[in-house]
Amino acid sequence: MHYTDESLDRFLEEFAAGTFPKASWNHGAHVTLAACYLQMYPQPEATRRIRAGIRHYNECQGTANTADSGYHETLTLFWIAQVTHLLAQCGPELSRVEKVRRLVEALAPRRDLFRDYYSFDVVRSQQARREWVAPDVKPLPCPIAPAAMLESSSDTPELLPTLVSNQA
């Protein structure tokens, strides 16, 4: 993906509408989503939107969110922690586009980074797909928001953020 403010806005719009091409919904796109939302919102709100957004996107694309497929709670929160950690290392002088570019360059090739933190059986479990399971190999570099703040609301939030007024 060629990163510009316009391309990031279009990506967020297509993701929220569930129309982003499924063939392009890869690890780099997940990192892009987290990097954008975590720059726009405090971590608990960004996390809530990412969680709801991935579930919604999966449904729009015909992917069932079940005990064995679709949304994975532990991996989602793991990657949010990784993106949060790397964003904290970016200087405030960097633009949203440059921060996203740097995070995707750092994390997209490391799609299996979770293996440094989790044993195979833990991350592959239905429990880890359904709910947060803490790493069993080594701790995260950055804490995730408290679990109580991450609970999904019964009311689905507006998934598309207000792009202009919330940009940093």
Legacy VTK file of the C-alpha trace (Angstrom):
# vtk DataFile Version 3.0
C-alpha trace
ASCII
DATASET POLYDATA
POINTS 168 float
0.000 0.000 0.000
1.252 3.459 -0.868
0.653 5.522 2.264
-0.811 9.012 2.018
-3.374 10.697 4.236
-5.919 10.106 1.486
-5.083 6.404 1.109
-5.264 5.884 4.884
-8.628 7.660 5.069
-9.936 5.552 2.170
-8.651 2.368 3.841
-10.412 3.258 7.118
-13.644 4.052 5.268
-13.562 0.799 3.302
-12.687 -1.213 6.399
-15.552 0.325 8.398
-17.975 -0.327 5.545
-16.743 -3.911 5.234
-15.773 -3.333 1.602
-11.976 -3.348 1.854
-10.842 -6.109 -0.533
-10.562 -9.401 1.323
-7.474 -10.329 -0.714
-5.731 -7.257 0.748
-6.808 -7.930 4.357
-3.405 -9.231 5.414
-1.187 -8.714 8.444
0.053 -5.363 7.108
-3.557 -4.142 6.854
-4.204 -5.208 10.455
-1.126 -3.264 11.580
-2.228 -0.259 9.513
-5.642 -0.333 11.178
-4.168 -0.508 14.679
-1.594 2.204 13.929
-4.298 4.563 12.658
-6.812 3.961 15.442
-4.184 4.134 18.181
-3.135 7.551 16.903
-6.729 8.749 16.825
-8.030 7.439 20.153
-6.818 6.492 23.627
-5.890 2.811 23.771
-9.158 1.580 25.371
-11.308 3.316 22.741
-9.024 2.312 19.870
-9.113 -1.268 21.141
-12.904 -1.275 21.350
-13.154 0.016 17.787
-10.564 -2.442 16.449
-12.289 -5.400 18.089
-15.757 -4.429 16.872
-14.407 -3.447 13.478
-12.639 -6.744 12.800
-15.724 -8.718 13.789
-17.907 -6.527 11.573
-15.467 -6.715 8.663
-15.304 -10.512 8.925
-19.094 -10.747 8.825
-19.282 -8.440 5.802
-16.717 -10.607 4.017
-18.486 -13.874 4.861
-16.012 -15.030 7.498
-17.746 -16.486 10.528
-16.492 -15.398 13.943
-16.616 -18.765 15.707
-14.681 -20.756 18.278
-12.415 -21.961 15.462
-12.279 -19.144 12.893
-12.492 -15.415 12.368
-11.791 -12.955 15.148
-9.058 -13.922 17.660
-9.160 -11.914 20.895
-5.704 -12.780 22.211
-3.886 -12.106 18.940
-5.793 -8.858 18.416
-4.818 -7.577 21.859
-1.258 -8.858 21.419
-0.845 -6.808 18.231
-2.465 -3.747 19.794
0.171 -3.944 22.557
2.974 -4.261 19.982
1.702 -1.294 17.952
1.201 0.774 21.116
4.785 0.019 22.168
6.260 1.056 18.797
4.075 4.152 18.512
5.413 5.318 21.871
8.899 5.222 20.343
7.916 7.476 17.430
8.657 11.143 17.834
5.803 13.654 17.829
7.312 15.328 14.773
6.390 12.315 12.624
3.184 12.484 10.639
0.433 9.875 10.873
1.542 8.545 7.488
5.187 8.215 8.543
4.241 6.480 11.796
2.039 3.992 9.944
4.771 3.370 7.380
7.361 2.700 10.092
5.091 0.371 12.044
4.095 -1.622 8.981
7.747 -1.917 7.923
8.655 -3.157 11.405
5.709 -5.462 12.113
4.298 -6.730 8.816
7.291 -9.014 8.143
7.078 -10.280 11.752
3.644 -11.871 11.408
4.796 -14.739 13.656
6.144 -12.469 16.440
3.455 -13.811 18.775
5.416 -17.083 18.879
8.081 -15.294 20.932
5.407 -14.700 23.603
3.078 -17.698 23.371
3.492 -21.441 23.231
1.718 -23.144 20.352
-1.011 -24.748 22.440
-1.974 -21.519 24.191
-2.447 -19.341 21.128
-4.214 -22.125 19.188
-6.772 -22.730 21.938
-10.427 -21.793 21.629
-10.065 -19.950 24.926
-7.393 -17.639 23.440
-9.601 -16.975 20.424
-12.566 -16.154 22.668
-10.888 -14.155 25.470
-7.609 -12.529 26.441
-4.939 -15.004 27.522
-1.700 -13.537 28.855
1.559 -14.639 27.227
3.071 -17.780 28.736
6.617 -17.426 27.328
7.533 -13.790 28.054
5.628 -10.612 29.009
4.395 -8.023 26.557
6.582 -4.936 26.021
3.601 -2.691 26.724
0.537 -3.361 28.869
-2.882 -3.565 27.300
-5.785 -1.525 28.645
-7.571 -3.021 31.661
-9.979 -5.793 30.655
-13.004 -3.963 32.059
-12.396 -1.111 29.631
-12.213 -3.509 26.702
-15.598 -5.136 27.067
-17.744 -4.824 23.981
-20.891 -2.821 24.270
-24.171 -4.399 23.240
-24.579 -1.329 21.053
-22.214 -1.515 18.117
-20.175 1.695 18.066
-19.805 3.808 14.990
-16.864 2.122 13.334
-15.744 4.932 11.080
-13.850 7.489 13.147
-14.166 11.182 12.578
-11.013 11.415 10.523
-10.382 15.129 10.409
-11.116 16.209 13.960
-9.270 13.315 15.620
-6.032 13.300 13.661
-2.927 13.990 15.675
LINES 1 169
168 0 1 2 3 4 5 6 7 8 9 10 11 12 13 14 15 16 17 18 19 20 21 22 23 24 25 26 27 28 29 30 31 32 33 34 35 36 37 38 39 40 41 42 43 44 45 46 47 48 49 50 51 52 53 54 55 56 57 58 59 60 61 62 63 64 65 66 67 68 69 70 71 72 73 74 75 76 77 78 79 80 81 82 83 84 85 86 87 88 89 90 91 92 93 94 95 96 97 98 99 100 101 102 103 104 105 106 107 108 109 110 111 112 113 114 115 116 117 118 119 120 121 122 123 124 125 126 127 128 129 130 131 132 133 134 135 136 137 138 139 140 141 142 143 144 145 146 147 148 149 150 151 152 153 154 155 156 157 158 159 160 161 162 163 164 165 166 167
